[in-house]
Amino acid sequence: ECKKLGLAAAGSTDVLRKRIRSFRHDSATDDIEEEVEVSNDIVVEEEEEQKDNEASNAAPDDDDLSVMTYKQMQKECKKLGLAAAGSTDVLRKRIRSFRHDSATDDIEEEVEVSNDIVVEEEEEQKDNEASNAAPDDDDLSVMTYKQMQKECKKLGL
């Protein structure tokens, strides 16, 4: 067995056993360490790939504009529906302005929706108050005989 493993074959039975056990233990430890290294390499590669994907999918911000090439800014302008002609500074200002205006529009839209909800709630509240209020003379003119009888009973008349 020692010869198969490339170990010295000289020594007592106990020495040979220890030599084989030590070899097997070292081999197993080396295999485990190699597996851990490979596993760690895979995890690192996956993390780097994920970061690259996130970076490529993320919308460019103002910091990205400072490192974008002229061609990249032209492409960004076209993607946003903006004119792509002009100097690097002009394109950069155009993109920043578009992003600022878009953010402002989003805020204004949220405010409009919020205001619409408040108006609807106020109208609903007024309708509820009107339907719960005691009928006035105008309501009596459109009420049927049966409705007026119910109203009288409700009022104890």
Disulfide bonds with the S-S distance in Angstrom:
none
